[in-house]
Amino acid sequence: MSSSSFINSNLFIVIAVLITICIGDELSEDDNNVLGNLFTALGSLFLTKASQIASKQNQDEIRRQIADMENQLQALKSKLK
């Protein structure tokens, strides 16, 4: 999804809290630990993916800037001839 925010952040927090309360009370300590670790791992993976996307976008922008500068340099060189 390319939208910068597909869900209101406050609503997301409320939903997460409600799910945690509903599910967490029914599980054992070990099960809560396993789920907590799973969601932590998922969060880390989403953050890594977001970082990779941002890095690629930055690299693409730098390549465009370099191409523009090379074109400007060629234009200036042609004016000298």
mmCIF file of the N, C-alpha and C atoms, coordinates in Angstrom:
data_MODEL
# 
_entry.id   MODEL 
# 
loop_
_atom_site.group_PDB 
_atom_site.id 
_atom_site.type_symbol 
_atom_site.label_atom_id 
_atom_site.label_alt_id 
_atom_site.label_comp_id 
_atom_site.label_asym_id 
_atom_site.label_entity_id 
_atom_site.label_seq_id 
_atom_site.pdbx_PDB_ins_code 
_atom_site.Cartn_x 
_atom_site.Cartn_y 
_atom_site.Cartn_z 
_atom_site.occupancy 
_atom_site.B_iso_or_equiv 
_atom_site.pdbx_formal_charge 
_atom_site.auth_seq_id 
_atom_site.auth_comp_id 
_atom_site.auth_asym_id 
_atom_site.auth_atom_id 
_atom_site.pdbx_PDB_model_num 
ATOM 1   N N  . MET A 1 1  ? 0.841  -1.169  0.000   1.00 0.00 ? 1  MET A N  1 
ATOM 2   C CA . MET A 1 1  ? 0.000  0.000   0.000   1.00 0.00 ? 1  MET A CA 1 
ATOM 3   C C  . MET A 1 1  ? 0.884  1.228   0.000   1.00 0.00 ? 1  MET A C  1 
ATOM 4   N N  . SER A 1 2  ? 0.637  2.175   -0.881  1.00 0.00 ? 2  SER A N  1 
ATOM 5   C CA . SER A 1 2  ? 1.524  3.315   -1.015  1.00 0.00 ? 2  SER A CA 1 
ATOM 6   C C  . SER A 1 2  ? 1.070  4.525   -0.221  1.00 0.00 ? 2  SER A C  1 
ATOM 7   N N  . SER A 1 3  ? -0.084 4.472   0.396   1.00 0.00 ? 3  SER A N  1 
ATOM 8   C CA . SER A 1 3  ? -0.562 5.574   1.214   1.00 0.00 ? 3  SER A CA 1 
ATOM 9   C C  . SER A 1 3  ? 0.348  5.752   2.419   1.00 0.00 ? 3  SER A C  1 
ATOM 10  N N  . SER A 1 4  ? 0.593  7.024   2.791   1.00 0.00 ? 4  SER A N  1 
ATOM 11  C CA . SER A 1 4  ? 1.510  7.270   3.901   1.00 0.00 ? 4  SER A CA 1 
ATOM 12  C C  . SER A 1 4  ? 0.929  6.830   5.241   1.00 0.00 ? 4  SER A C  1 
ATOM 13  N N  . SER A 1 5  ? -0.385 6.761   5.347   1.00 0.00 ? 5  SER A N  1 
ATOM 14  C CA . SER A 1 5  ? -0.981 6.240   6.580   1.00 0.00 ? 5  SER A CA 1 
ATOM 15  C C  . SER A 1 5  ? -2.295 5.563   6.229   1.00 0.00 ? 5  SER A C  1 
ATOM 16  N N  . PHE A 1 6  ? -2.291 4.234   6.259   1.00 0.00 ? 6  PHE A N  1 
ATOM 17  C CA . PHE A 1 6  ? -3.507 3.529   5.871   1.00 0.00 ? 6  PHE A CA 1 
ATOM 18  C C  . PHE A 1 6  ? -4.477 3.378   7.027   1.00 0.00 ? 6  PHE A C  1 
ATOM 19  N N  . ILE A 1 7  ? -4.062 3.757   8.218   1.00 0.00 ? 7  ILE A N  1 
ATOM 20  C CA . ILE A 1 7  ? -4.962 3.728   9.368   1.00 0.00 ? 7  ILE A CA 1 
ATOM 21  C C  . ILE A 1 7  ? -4.553 4.851   10.313  1.00 0.00 ? 7  ILE A C  1 
ATOM 22  N N  . ASN A 1 8  ? -5.529 5.492   10.893  1.00 0.00 ? 8  ASN A N  1 
ATOM 23  C CA . ASN A 1 8  ? -5.269 6.543   11.860  1.00 0.00 ? 8  ASN A CA 1 
ATOM 24  C C  . ASN A 1 8  ? -4.442 5.972   13.006  1.00 0.00 ? 8  ASN A C  1 
ATOM 25  N N  . SER A 1 9  ? -3.375 6.634   13.395  1.00 0.00 ? 9  SER A N  1 
ATOM 26  C CA . SER A 1 9  ? -2.468 6.090   14.412  1.00 0.00 ? 9  SER A CA 1 
ATOM 27  C C  . SER A 1 9  ? -3.154 5.886   15.758  1.00 0.00 ? 9  SER A C  1 
ATOM 28  N N  . ASN A 1 10 ? -4.041 6.770   16.152  1.00 0.00 ? 10 ASN A N  1 
ATOM 29  C CA . ASN A 1 10 ? -4.757 6.592   17.416  1.00 0.00 ? 10 ASN A CA 1 
ATOM 30  C C  . ASN A 1 10 ? -5.663 5.366   17.358  1.00 0.00 ? 10 ASN A C  1 
ATOM 31  N N  . LEU A 1 11 ? -6.338 5.186   16.239  1.00 0.00 ? 11 LEU A N  1 
ATOM 32  C CA . LEU A 1 11 ? -7.201 4.022   16.081  1.00 0.00 ? 11 LEU A CA 1 
ATOM 33  C C  . LEU A 1 11 ? -6.375 2.747   16.110  1.00 0.00 ? 11 LEU A C  1 
ATOM 34  N N  . PHE A 1 12 ? -5.230 2.773   15.495  1.00 0.00 ? 12 PHE A N  1 
ATOM 35  C CA . PHE A 1 12 ? -4.338 1.615   15.487  1.00 0.00 ? 12 PHE A CA 1 
ATOM 36  C C  . PHE A 1 12 ? -3.925 1.236   16.912  1.00 0.00 ? 12 PHE A C  1 
ATOM 37  N N  . ILE A 1 13 ? -3.618 2.226   17.729  1.00 0.00 ? 13 ILE A N  1 
ATOM 38  C CA . ILE A 1 13 ? -3.227 1.971   19.123  1.00 0.00 ? 13 ILE A CA 1 
ATOM 39  C C  . ILE A 1 13 ? -4.390 1.363   19.891  1.00 0.00 ? 13 ILE A C  1 
ATOM 40  N N  . VAL A 1 14 ? -5.585 1.909   19.711  1.00 0.00 ? 14 VAL A N  1 
ATOM 41  C CA . VAL A 1 14 ? -6.760 1.385   20.411  1.00 0.00 ? 14 VAL A CA 1 
ATOM 42  C C  . VAL A 1 14 ? -7.031 -0.058  20.005  1.00 0.00 ? 14 VAL A C  1 
ATOM 43  N N  . ILE A 1 15 ? -6.948 -0.336  18.706  1.00 0.00 ? 15 ILE A N  1 
ATOM 44  C CA . ILE A 1 15 ? -7.168 -1.708  18.220  1.00 0.00 ? 15 ILE A CA 1 
ATOM 45  C C  . ILE A 1 15 ? -6.132 -2.654  18.816  1.00 0.00 ? 15 ILE A C  1 
ATOM 46  N N  . ALA A 1 16 ? -4.866 -2.239  18.828  1.00 0.00 ? 16 ALA A N  1 
ATOM 47  C CA . ALA A 1 16 ? -3.805 -3.081  19.379  1.00 0.00 ? 16 ALA A CA 1 
ATOM 48  C C  . ALA A 1 16 ? -4.041 -3.368  20.862  1.00 0.00 ? 16 ALA A C  1 
ATOM 49  N N  . VAL A 1 17 ? -4.459 -2.357  21.600  1.00 0.00 ? 17 VAL A N  1 
ATOM 50  C CA . VAL A 1 17 ? -4.730 -2.546  23.029  1.00 0.00 ? 17 VAL A CA 1 
ATOM 51  C C  . VAL A 1 17 ? -5.897 -3.512  23.230  1.00 0.00 ? 17 VAL A C  1 
ATOM 52  N N  . LEU A 1 18 ? -6.954 -3.334  22.468  1.00 0.00 ? 18 LEU A N  1 
ATOM 53  C CA . LEU A 1 18 ? -8.121 -4.212  22.610  1.00 0.00 ? 18 LEU A CA 1 
ATOM 54  C C  . LEU A 1 18 ? -7.785 -5.667  22.275  1.00 0.00 ? 18 LEU A C  1 
ATOM 55  N N  . ILE A 1 19 ? -7.018 -5.862  21.208  1.00 0.00 ? 19 ILE A N  1 
ATOM 56  C CA . ILE A 1 19 ? -6.617 -7.224  20.842  1.00 0.00 ? 19 ILE A CA 1 
ATOM 57  C C  . ILE A 1 19 ? -5.765 -7.833  21.948  1.00 0.00 ? 19 ILE A C  1 
ATOM 58  N N  . THR A 1 20 ? -4.831 -7.043  22.480  1.00 0.00 ? 20 THR A N  1 
ATOM 59  C CA . THR A 1 20 ? -3.954 -7.535  23.547  1.00 0.00 ? 20 THR A CA 1 
ATOM 60  C C  . THR A 1 20 ? -4.764 -7.931  24.783  1.00 0.00 ? 20 THR A C  1 
ATOM 61  N N  . ILE A 1 21 ? -5.726 -7.105  25.159  1.00 0.00 ? 21 ILE A N  1 
ATOM 62  C CA . ILE A 1 21 ? -6.546 -7.414  26.330  1.00 0.00 ? 21 ILE A CA 1 
ATOM 63  C C  . ILE A 1 21 ? -7.387 -8.662  26.087  1.00 0.00 ? 21 ILE A C  1 
ATOM 64  N N  . CYS A 1 22 ? -8.018 -8.736  24.924  1.00 0.00 ? 22 CYS A N  1 
ATOM 65  C CA . CYS A 1 22 ? -8.891 -9.876  24.629  1.00 0.00 ? 22 CYS A CA 1 
ATOM 66  C C  . CYS A 1 22 ? -8.119 -11.188 24.546  1.00 0.00 ? 22 CYS A C  1 
ATOM 67  N N  . ILE A 1 23 ? -6.986 -11.171 23.881  1.00 0.00 ? 23 ILE A N  1 
ATOM 68  C CA . ILE A 1 23 ? -6.225 -12.406 23.685  1.00 0.00 ? 23 ILE A CA 1 
ATOM 69  C C  . ILE A 1 23 ? -5.328 -12.703 24.878  1.00 0.00 ? 23 ILE A C  1 
ATOM 70  N N  . GLY A 1 24 ? -4.682 -11.687 25.408  1.00 0.00 ? 24 GLY A N  1 
ATOM 71  C CA . GLY A 1 24 ? -3.681 -11.880 26.455  1.00 0.00 ? 24 GLY A CA 1 
ATOM 72  C C  . GLY A 1 24 ? -4.223 -12.484 27.729  1.00 0.00 ? 24 GLY A C  1 
ATOM 73  N N  . ASP A 1 25 ? -5.448 -12.138 28.095  1.00 0.00 ? 25 ASP A N  1 
ATOM 74  C CA . ASP A 1 25 ? -6.022 -12.672 29.328  1.00 0.00 ? 25 ASP A CA 1 
ATOM 75  C C  . ASP A 1 25 ? -6.302 -14.160 29.237  1.00 0.00 ? 25 ASP A C  1 
ATOM 76  N N  . GLU A 1 26 ? -6.465 -14.665 28.027  1.00 0.00 ? 26 GLU A N  1 
ATOM 77  C CA . GLU A 1 26 ? -6.794 -16.079 27.843  1.00 0.00 ? 26 GLU A CA 1 
ATOM 78  C C  . GLU A 1 26 ? -5.556 -16.972 27.720  1.00 0.00 ? 26 GLU A C  1 
ATOM 79  N N  . LEU A 1 27 ? -4.381 -16.369 27.597  1.00 0.00 ? 27 LEU A N  1 
ATOM 80  C CA . LEU A 1 27 ? -3.161 -17.142 27.347  1.00 0.00 ? 27 LEU A CA 1 
ATOM 81  C C  . LEU A 1 27 ? -2.306 -17.259 28.597  1.00 0.00 ? 27 LEU A C  1 
ATOM 82  N N  . SER A 1 28 ? -1.454 -18.255 28.590  1.00 0.00 ? 28 SER A N  1 
ATOM 83  C CA . SER A 1 28 ? -0.498 -18.427 29.684  1.00 0.00 ? 28 SER A CA 1 
ATOM 84  C C  . SER A 1 28 ? 0.639  -17.419 29.530  1.00 0.00 ? 28 SER A C  1 
ATOM 85  N N  . GLU A 1 29 ? 1.463  -17.341 30.549  1.00 0.00 ? 29 GLU A N  1 
ATOM 86  C CA . GLU A 1 29 ? 2.626  -16.446 30.500  1.00 0.00 ? 29 GLU A CA 1 
ATOM 87  C C  . GLU A 1 29 ? 3.540  -16.804 29.335  1.00 0.00 ? 29 GLU A C  1 
ATOM 88  N N  . ASP A 1 30 ? 3.789  -18.089 29.146  1.00 0.00 ? 30 ASP A N  1 
ATOM 89  C CA . ASP A 1 30 ? 4.650  -18.537 28.047  1.00 0.00 ? 30 ASP A CA 1 
ATOM 90  C C  . ASP A 1 30 ? 4.049  -18.171 26.690  1.00 0.00 ? 30 ASP A C  1 
ATOM 91  N N  . ASP A 1 31 ? 2.741  -18.400 26.559  1.00 0.00 ? 31 ASP A N  1 
ATOM 92  C CA . ASP A 1 31 ? 2.094  -18.062 25.282  1.00 0.00 ? 31 ASP A CA 1 
ATOM 93  C C  . ASP A 1 31 ? 2.143  -16.557 25.010  1.00 0.00 ? 31 ASP A C  1 
ATOM 94  N N  . ASN A 1 32 ? 1.947  -15.752 26.050  1.00 0.00 ? 32 ASN A N  1 
ATOM 95  C CA . ASN A 1 32 ? 2.058  -14.298 25.889  1.00 0.00 ? 32 ASN A CA 1 
ATOM 96  C C  . ASN A 1 32 ? 3.471  -13.901 25.483  1.00 0.00 ? 32 ASN A C  1 
ATOM 97  N N  . ASN A 1 33 ? 4.480  -14.567 26.065  1.00 0.00 ? 33 ASN A N  1 
ATOM 98  C CA . ASN A 1 33 ? 5.868  -14.287 25.688  1.00 0.00 ? 33 ASN A CA 1 
ATOM 99  C C  . ASN A 1 33 ? 6.132  -14.644 24.228  1.00 0.00 ? 33 ASN A C  1 
ATOM 100 N N  . VAL A 1 34 ? 5.615  -15.785 23.810  1.00 0.00 ? 34 VAL A N  1 
ATOM 101 C CA . VAL A 1 34 ? 5.815  -16.209 22.416  1.00 0.00 ? 34 VAL A CA 1 
ATOM 102 C C  . VAL A 1 34 ? 5.165  -15.209 21.462  1.00 0.00 ? 34 VAL A C  1 
ATOM 103 N N  . LEU A 1 35 ? 3.918  -14.832 21.747  1.00 0.00 ? 35 LEU A N  1 
ATOM 104 C CA . LEU A 1 35 ? 3.238  -13.863 20.877  1.00 0.00 ? 35 LEU A CA 1 
ATOM 105 C C  . LEU A 1 35 ? 3.944  -12.510 20.888  1.00 0.00 ? 35 LEU A C  1 
ATOM 106 N N  . GLY A 1 36 ? 4.377  -12.085 22.069  1.00 0.00 ? 36 GLY A N  1 
ATOM 107 C CA . GLY A 1 36 ? 5.105  -10.813 22.165  1.00 0.00 ? 36 GLY A CA 1 
ATOM 108 C C  . GLY A 1 36 ? 6.375  -10.829 21.335  1.00 0.00 ? 36 GLY A C  1 
ATOM 109 N N  . ASN A 1 37 ? 7.106  -11.919 21.407  1.00 0.00 ? 37 ASN A N  1 
ATOM 110 C CA . ASN A 1 37 ? 8.333  -12.044 20.609  1.00 0.00 ? 37 ASN A CA 1 
ATOM 111 C C  . ASN A 1 37 ? 8.031  -12.104 19.118  1.00 0.00 ? 37 ASN A C  1 
ATOM 112 N N  . LEU A 1 38 ? 6.943  -12.777 18.755  1.00 0.00 ? 38 LEU A N  1 
ATOM 113 C CA . LEU A 1 38 ? 6.549  -12.837 17.350  1.00 0.00 ? 38 LEU A CA 1 
ATOM 114 C C  . LEU A 1 38 ? 6.242  -11.441 16.811  1.00 0.00 ? 38 LEU A C  1 
ATOM 115 N N  . PHE A 1 39 ? 5.440  -10.687 17.560  1.00 0.00 ? 39 PHE A N  1 
ATOM 116 C CA . PHE A 1 39 ? 5.081  -9.346  17.097  1.00 0.00 ? 39 PHE A CA 1 
ATOM 117 C C  . PHE A 1 39 ? 6.286  -8.406  17.090  1.00 0.00 ? 39 PHE A C  1 
ATOM 118 N N  . THR A 1 40 ? 7.192  -8.591  18.027  1.00 0.00 ? 40 THR A N  1 
ATOM 119 C CA . THR A 1 40 ? 8.426  -7.798  18.023  1.00 0.00 ? 40 THR A CA 1 
ATOM 120 C C  . THR A 1 40 ? 9.254  -8.106  16.778  1.00 0.00 ? 40 THR A C  1 
ATOM 121 N N  . ALA A 1 41 ? 9.359  -9.389  16.446  1.00 0.00 ? 41 ALA A N  1 
ATOM 122 C CA . ALA A 1 41 ? 10.100 -9.780  15.241  1.00 0.00 ? 41 ALA A CA 1 
ATOM 123 C C  . ALA A 1 41 ? 9.435  -9.225  13.988  1.00 0.00 ? 41 ALA A C  1 
ATOM 124 N N  . LEU A 1 42 ? 8.108  -9.319  13.925  1.00 0.00 ? 42 LEU A N  1 
ATOM 125 C CA . LEU A 1 42 ? 7.388  -8.770  12.769  1.00 0.00 ? 42 LEU A CA 1 
ATOM 126 C C  . LEU A 1 42 ? 7.620  -7.264  12.648  1.00 0.00 ? 42 LEU A C  1 
ATOM 127 N N  . GLY A 1 43 ? 7.556  -6.575  13.776  1.00 0.00 ? 43 GLY A N  1 
ATOM 128 C CA . GLY A 1 43 ? 7.797  -5.128  13.762  1.00 0.00 ? 43 GLY A CA 1 
ATOM 129 C C  . GLY A 1 43 ? 9.185  -4.795  13.256  1.00 0.00 ? 43 GLY A C  1 
ATOM 130 N N  . SER A 1 44 ? 10.174 -5.550  13.697  1.00 0.00 ? 44 SER A N  1 
ATOM 131 C CA . SER A 1 44 ? 11.554 -5.329  13.247  1.00 0.00 ? 44 SER A CA 1 
ATOM 132 C C  . SER A 1 44 ? 11.689 -5.551  11.746  1.00 0.00 ? 44 SER A C  1 
ATOM 133 N N  . LEU A 1 45 ? 11.009 -6.572  11.248  1.00 0.00 ? 45 LEU A N  1 
ATOM 134 C CA . LEU A 1 45 ? 11.076 -6.844  9.809   1.00 0.00 ? 45 LEU A CA 1 
ATOM 135 C C  . LEU A 1 45 ? 10.406 -5.739  8.999   1.00 0.00 ? 45 LEU A C  1 
ATOM 136 N N  . PHE A 1 46 ? 9.265  -5.226  9.481   1.00 0.00 ? 46 PHE A N  1 
ATOM 137 C CA . PHE A 1 46 ? 8.616  -4.117  8.790   1.00 0.00 ? 46 PHE A CA 1 
ATOM 138 C C  . PHE A 1 46 ? 9.505  -2.874  8.796   1.00 0.00 ? 46 PHE A C  1 
ATOM 139 N N  . LEU A 1 47 ? 10.173 -2.612  9.916   1.00 0.00 ? 47 LEU A N  1 
ATOM 140 C CA . LEU A 1 47 ? 11.082 -1.466  9.980   1.00 0.00 ? 47 LEU A CA 1 
ATOM 141 C C  . LEU A 1 47 ? 12.262 -1.630  9.030   1.00 0.00 ? 47 LEU A C  1 
ATOM 142 N N  . THR A 1 48 ? 12.787 -2.844  8.934   1.00 0.00 ? 48 THR A N  1 
ATOM 143 C CA . THR A 1 48 ? 13.889 -3.114  8.008   1.00 0.00 ? 48 THR A CA 1 
ATOM 144 C C  . THR A 1 48 ? 13.437 -2.890  6.568   1.00 0.00 ? 48 THR A C  1 
ATOM 145 N N  . LYS A 1 49 ? 12.253 -3.379  6.225   1.00 0.00 ? 49 LYS A N  1 
ATOM 146 C CA . LYS A 1 49 ? 11.726 -3.202  4.866   1.00 0.00 ? 49 LYS A CA 1 
ATOM 147 C C  . LYS A 1 49 ? 11.524 -1.723  4.555   1.00 0.00 ? 49 LYS A C  1 
ATOM 148 N N  . ALA A 1 50 ? 10.976 -0.974  5.499   1.00 0.00 ? 50 ALA A N  1 
ATOM 149 C CA . ALA A 1 50 ? 10.774 0.462   5.287   1.00 0.00 ? 50 ALA A CA 1 
ATOM 150 C C  . ALA A 1 50 ? 12.104 1.177   5.074   1.00 0.00 ? 50 ALA A C  1 
ATOM 151 N N  . SER A 1 51 ? 13.122 0.771   5.825   1.00 0.00 ? 51 SER A N  1 
ATOM 152 C CA . SER A 1 51 ? 14.446 1.356   5.678   1.00 0.00 ? 51 SER A CA 1 
ATOM 153 C C  . SER A 1 51 ? 15.046 1.054   4.309   1.00 0.00 ? 51 SER A C  1 
ATOM 154 N N  . GLN A 1 52 ? 14.850 -0.170  3.836   1.00 0.00 ? 52 GLN A N  1 
ATOM 155 C CA . GLN A 1 52 ? 15.349 -0.545  2.511   1.00 0.00 ? 52 GLN A CA 1 
ATOM 156 C C  . GLN A 1 52 ? 14.663 0.270   1.415   1.00 0.00 ? 52 GLN A C  1 
ATOM 157 N N  . ILE A 1 53 ? 13.363 0.459   1.539   1.00 0.00 ? 53 ILE A N  1 
ATOM 158 C CA . ILE A 1 53 ? 12.619 1.247   0.547   1.00 0.00 ? 53 ILE A CA 1 
ATOM 159 C C  . ILE A 1 53 ? 13.120 2.686   0.540   1.00 0.00 ? 53 ILE A C  1 
ATOM 160 N N  . ALA A 1 54 ? 13.296 3.269   1.727   1.00 0.00 ? 54 ALA A N  1 
ATOM 161 C CA . ALA A 1 54 ? 13.785 4.646   1.819   1.00 0.00 ? 54 ALA A CA 1 
ATOM 162 C C  . ALA A 1 54 ? 15.186 4.762   1.236   1.00 0.00 ? 54 ALA A C  1 
ATOM 163 N N  . SER A 1 55 ? 16.038 3.786   1.511   1.00 0.00 ? 55 SER A N  1 
ATOM 164 C CA . SER A 1 55 ? 17.402 3.806   0.986   1.00 0.00 ? 55 SER A CA 1 
ATOM 165 C C  . SER A 1 55 ? 17.406 3.758   -0.542  1.00 0.00 ? 55 SER A C  1 
ATOM 166 N N  . LYS A 1 56 ? 16.568 2.891   -1.112  1.00 0.00 ? 56 LYS A N  1 
ATOM 167 C CA . LYS A 1 56 ? 16.495 2.790   -2.569  1.00 0.00 ? 56 LYS A CA 1 
ATOM 168 C C  . LYS A 1 56 ? 15.989 4.093   -3.184  1.00 0.00 ? 56 LYS A C  1 
ATOM 169 N N  . GLN A 1 57 ? 14.992 4.704   -2.553  1.00 0.00 ? 57 GLN A N  1 
ATOM 170 C CA . GLN A 1 57 ? 14.477 5.974   -3.056  1.00 0.00 ? 57 GLN A CA 1 
ATOM 171 C C  . GLN A 1 57 ? 15.553 7.052   -3.006  1.00 0.00 ? 57 GLN A C  1 
ATOM 172 N N  . ASN A 1 58 ? 16.345 7.071   -1.928  1.00 0.00 ? 58 ASN A N  1 
ATOM 173 C CA . ASN A 1 58 ? 17.438 8.041   -1.810  1.00 0.00 ? 58 ASN A CA 1 
ATOM 174 C C  . ASN A 1 58 ? 18.490 7.802   -2.885  1.00 0.00 ? 58 ASN A C  1 
ATOM 175 N N  . GLN A 1 59 ? 18.816 6.539   -3.141  1.00 0.00 ? 59 GLN A N  1 
ATOM 176 C CA . GLN A 1 59 ? 19.796 6.218   -4.178  1.00 0.00 ? 59 GLN A CA 1 
ATOM 177 C C  . GLN A 1 59 ? 19.287 6.639   -5.549  1.00 0.00 ? 59 GLN A C  1 
ATOM 178 N N  . ASP A 1 60 ? 18.009 6.388   -5.814  1.00 0.00 ? 60 ASP A N  1 
ATOM 179 C CA . ASP A 1 60 ? 17.423 6.787   -7.098  1.00 0.00 ? 60 ASP A CA 1 
ATOM 180 C C  . ASP A 1 60 ? 17.461 8.301   -7.270  1.00 0.00 ? 60 ASP A C  1 
ATOM 181 N N  . GLU A 1 61 ? 17.173 9.037   -6.203  1.00 0.00 ? 61 GLU A N  1 
ATOM 182 C CA . GLU A 1 61 ? 17.211 10.497  -6.267  1.00 0.00 ? 61 GLU A CA 1 
ATOM 183 C C  . GLU A 1 61 ? 18.638 10.986  -6.515  1.00 0.00 ? 61 GLU A C  1 
ATOM 184 N N  . ILE A 1 62 ? 19.621 10.382  -5.874  1.00 0.00 ? 62 ILE A N  1 
ATOM 185 C CA . ILE A 1 62 ? 21.022 10.766  -6.088  1.00 0.00 ? 62 ILE A CA 1 
ATOM 186 C C  . ILE A 1 62 ? 21.430 10.477  -7.529  1.00 0.00 ? 62 ILE A C  1 
ATOM 187 N N  . ARG A 1 63 ? 20.991 9.337   -8.071  1.00 0.00 ? 63 ARG A N  1 
ATOM 188 C CA . ARG A 1 63 ? 21.309 9.022   -9.477  1.00 0.00 ? 63 ARG A CA 1 
ATOM 189 C C  . ARG A 1 63 ? 20.691 10.060  -10.422 1.00 0.00 ? 63 ARG A C  1 
ATOM 190 N N  . ARG A 1 64 ? 19.458 10.489  -10.125 1.00 0.00 ? 64 ARG A N  1 
ATOM 191 C CA . ARG A 1 64 ? 18.822 11.521  -10.959 1.00 0.00 ? 64 ARG A CA 1 
ATOM 192 C C  . ARG A 1 64 ? 19.595 12.832  -10.876 1.00 0.00 ? 64 ARG A C  1 
ATOM 193 N N  . GLN A 1 65 ? 20.041 13.186  -9.669  1.00 0.00 ? 65 GLN A N  1 
ATOM 194 C CA . GLN A 1 65 ? 20.807 14.418  -9.507  1.00 0.00 ? 65 GLN A CA 1 
ATOM 195 C C  . GLN A 1 65 ? 22.125 14.348  -10.265 1.00 0.00 ? 65 GLN A C  1 
ATOM 196 N N  . ILE A 1 66 ? 22.785 13.199  -10.210 1.00 0.00 ? 66 ILE A N  1 
ATOM 197 C CA . ILE A 1 66 ? 24.047 13.030  -10.941 1.00 0.00 ? 66 ILE A CA 1 
ATOM 198 C C  . ILE A 1 66 ? 23.805 13.156  -12.438 1.00 0.00 ? 66 ILE A C  1 
ATOM 199 N N  . ALA A 1 67 ? 22.743 12.533  -12.936 1.00 0.00 ? 67 ALA A N  1 
ATOM 200 C CA . ALA A 1 67 ? 22.426 12.618  -14.366 1.00 0.00 ? 67 ALA A CA 1 
ATOM 201 C C  . ALA A 1 67 ? 22.147 14.062  -14.768 1.00 0.00 ? 67 ALA A C  1 
ATOM 202 N N  . ASP A 1 68 ? 21.402 14.786  -13.939 1.00 0.00 ? 68 ASP A N  1 
ATOM 203 C CA . ASP A 1 68 ? 21.130 16.196  -14.226 1.00 0.00 ? 68 ASP A CA 1 
ATOM 204 C C  . ASP A 1 68 ? 22.420 17.015  -14.261 1.00 0.00 ? 68 ASP A C  1 
ATOM 205 N N  . MET A 1 69 ? 23.318 16.764  -13.305 1.00 0.00 ? 69 MET A N  1 
ATOM 206 C CA . MET A 1 69 ? 24.582 17.494  -13.264 1.00 0.00 ? 69 MET A CA 1 
ATOM 207 C C  . MET A 1 69 ? 25.445 17.166  -14.472 1.00 0.00 ? 69 MET A C  1 
ATOM 208 N N  . GLU A 1 70 ? 25.441 15.904  -14.890 1.00 0.00 ? 70 GLU A N  1 
ATOM 209 C CA . GLU A 1 70 ? 26.205 15.523  -16.080 1.00 0.00 ? 70 GLU A CA 1 
ATOM 210 C C  . GLU A 1 70 ? 25.644 16.213  -17.316 1.00 0.00 ? 70 GLU A C  1 
ATOM 211 N N  . ASN A 1 71 ? 24.316 16.313  -17.409 1.00 0.00 ? 71 ASN A N  1 
ATOM 212 C CA . ASN A 1 71 ? 23.703 17.019  -18.541 1.00 0.00 ? 71 ASN A CA 1 
ATOM 213 C C  . ASN A 1 71 ? 24.061 18.500  -18.525 1.00 0.00 ? 71 ASN A C  1 
ATOM 214 N N  . GLN A 1 72 ? 24.042 19.098  -17.340 1.00 0.00 ? 72 GLN A N  1 
ATOM 215 C CA . GLN A 1 72 ? 24.414 20.505  -17.230 1.00 0.00 ? 72 GLN A CA 1 
ATOM 216 C C  . GLN A 1 72 ? 25.876 20.710  -17.611 1.00 0.00 ? 72 GLN A C  1 
ATOM 217 N N  . LEU A 1 73 ? 26.729 19.785  -17.183 1.00 0.00 ? 73 LEU A N  1 
ATOM 218 C CA . LEU A 1 73 ? 28.151 19.868  -17.517 1.00 0.00 ? 73 LEU A CA 1 
ATOM 219 C C  . LEU A 1 73 ? 28.357 19.768  -19.029 1.00 0.00 ? 73 LEU A C  1 
ATOM 220 N N  . GLN A 1 74 ? 27.653 18.843  -19.670 1.00 0.00 ? 74 GLN A N  1 
ATOM 221 C CA . GLN A 1 74 ? 27.749 18.695  -21.127 1.00 0.00 ? 74 GLN A CA 1 
ATOM 222 C C  . GLN A 1 74 ? 27.265 19.977  -21.824 1.00 0.00 ? 74 GLN A C  1 
ATOM 223 N N  . ALA A 1 75 ? 26.200 20.562  -21.321 1.00 0.00 ? 75 ALA A N  1 
ATOM 224 C CA . ALA A 1 75 ? 25.694 21.805  -21.918 1.00 0.00 ? 75 ALA A CA 1 
ATOM 225 C C  . ALA A 1 75 ? 26.725 22.917  -21.782 1.00 0.00 ? 75 ALA A C  1 
ATOM 226 N N  . LEU A 1 76 ? 27.360 23.014  -20.624 1.00 0.00 ? 76 LEU A N  1 
ATOM 227 C CA . LEU A 1 76 ? 28.394 24.038  -20.430 1.00 0.00 ? 76 LEU A CA 1 
ATOM 228 C C  . LEU A 1 76 ? 29.596 23.790  -21.320 1.00 0.00 ? 76 LEU A C  1 
ATOM 229 N N  . LYS A 1 77 ? 30.005 22.530  -21.478 1.00 0.00 ? 77 LYS A N  1 
ATOM 230 C CA . LYS A 1 77 ? 31.125 22.209  -22.356 1.00 0.00 ? 77 LYS A CA 1 
ATOM 231 C C  . LYS A 1 77 ? 30.813 22.562  -23.798 1.00 0.00 ? 77 LYS A C  1 
ATOM 232 N N  . SER A 1 78 ? 29.563 22.326  -24.217 1.00 0.00 ? 78 SER A N  1 
ATOM 233 C CA . SER A 1 78 ? 29.201 22.641  -25.609 1.00 0.00 ? 78 SER A CA 1 
ATOM 234 C C  . SER A 1 78 ? 29.192 24.152  -25.854 1.00 0.00 ? 78 SER A C  1 
ATOM 235 N N  . LYS A 1 79 ? 28.921 24.923  -24.836 1.00 0.00 ? 79 LYS A N  1 
ATOM 236 C CA . LYS A 1 79 ? 28.961 26.395  -24.961 1.00 0.00 ? 79 LYS A CA 1 
ATOM 237 C C  . LYS A 1 79 ? 30.380 26.905  -25.110 1.00 0.00 ? 79 LYS A C  1 
ATOM 238 N N  . LEU A 1 80 ? 31.362 26.158  -24.550 1.00 0.00 ? 80 LEU A N  1 
ATOM 239 C CA . LEU A 1 80 ? 32.762 26.571  -24.650 1.00 0.00 ? 80 LEU A CA 1 
ATOM 240 C C  . LEU A 1 80 ? 33.332 26.358  -26.056 1.00 0.00 ? 80 LEU A C  1 
ATOM 241 N N  . LYS A 1 81 ? 32.748 25.430  -26.813 1.00 0.00 ? 81 LYS A N  1 
ATOM 242 C CA . LYS A 1 81 ? 33.285 25.113  -28.137 1.00 0.00 ? 81 LYS A CA 1 
ATOM 243 C C  . LYS A 1 81 ? 32.986 26.145  -29.149 1.00 0.00 ? 81 LYS A C  1 
# 
